[in-house]
Amino acid sequence: MMLASSSSKNQELKLKNWTVSVEEDPETGDLILPLPTDLLEEAGWKEGDELIWTDQNNGSWSLTKKSV
């Protein structure tokens, strides 16, 4: 998974990568993708935000927050 974010201090584009494993909720069978706290903080995301998945066509995906 790749996330693009910019620093307001120097306006550089920084790319970071996180690797996470899909988990299964034992009660419902739903699949869960646990996002690391540092990713959420850096991206400015919080629980309830709608994310857009984009296939990078190279085996990876990017996530961006949907604009309101």
Secondary structure in CASP SS format (residue, H / E / C, confidence):
PFRMAT SS
TARGET T0000
AUTHOR 0000-0000-0000
METHOD secondary structure of the structure
MODEL  1
M C 1.00
M E 1.00
L E 1.00
A E 1.00
S E 1.00
S E 1.00
S C 1.00
S C 1.00
K C 1.00
N C 1.00
Q C 1.00
E C 1.00
L E 1.00
K E 1.00
L E 1.00
K E 1.00
N E 1.00
W C 1.00
T C 1.00
V C 1.00
S C 1.00
V C 1.00
E E 1.00
E E 1.00
D C 1.00
P C 1.00
E C 1.00
T C 1.00
G C 1.00
D C 1.00
L E 1.00
I E 1.00
L C 1.00
P C 1.00
L C 1.00
P C 1.00
T H 1.00
D H 1.00
L H 1.00
L H 1.00
E H 1.00
E H 1.00
A H 1.00
G C 1.00
W C 1.00
K C 1.00
E C 1.00
G C 1.00
D C 1.00
E C 1.00
L E 1.00
I E 1.00
W E 1.00
T E 1.00
D E 1.00
Q C 1.00
N C 1.00
N C 1.00
G C 1.00
S C 1.00
W E 1.00
S E 1.00
L E 1.00
T E 1.00
K E 1.00
K C 1.00
S C 1.00
V C 1.00
END
